[in-house]
Amino acid sequence: MPYVNIKITREGATAEQKARLIQGATQLLVDVLGKNPATTTVVIDEVDTDNWGIGGEAVSQRRKKGL
């Protein structure tokens, strides 16, 4: 039973986009590893940009700088 955890920043991904991520990750496991899609679990965690850091700095601050 594969379990996939996708983490994205909380910046307005639509329900349709998230559905496509779930479908795509599931299909990738089917295509590459031959896994059963009925037993494949995909979870999307949306993280506030203040709680996601890159290079010692919060993403929200990096975005303000245009990085």
Sequence and secondary structure as in RCSB ss.txt:
>XXXX:A:sequence
MPYVNIKITREGATAEQKARLIQGATQLLVDVLGKNPATTTVVIDEVDTDNWGIGGEAVSQRRKKGL
>XXXX:A:secstr
  EEEEEEESS   HHHHHHHHHHHHHHHHHHH   GGG EEEEEEE GGG EETTEEHHHHHHTT 
